[in-house]
Amino acid sequence: MTVALPVSEQYVLDVIEKQLRAEYPQLDLDFASFARHAGPAVMPAAERLMAGCSAISLARRKCRAEASVFWFILRLMGLFLVGVLMTAGAVIAWSAG
């Protein structure tokens, strides 16, 4: 999966990479050795799920469904919070009056 970053973020990452290469010349060899021993990794199911819902693929039905569930739960929590605050206000007004 290729990720396209904004130019400013890519610039910052390039600066960090240059600093690391200058300070740790052995780092490239260490990463190559690690990659050789680790081999290709299978992405866990949770990671695959999040990767499938990128901004580019948001139009897909699965991602829309997940987004709908998220917004439904968020609205439900908001309504619950409003209800709690209104109840607390009513109790305070009733006890004061």
Sequence and secondary structure as in RCSB ss.txt:
>XXXX:A:sequence
MTVALPVSEQYVLDVIEKQLRAEYPQLDLDFASFARHAGPAVMPAAERLMAGCSAISLARRKCRAEASVFWFILR
LMGLFLVGVLMTAGAVIAWSAG
>XXXX:A:secstr
      HHHHHHHHHHHHHHHHH TTHHHHHHHHHHHH      HHHHHHHTT STTTTSHHHHHHHHHHHHHHH
HHHHHHHHHHHHHHHHHHHHH 
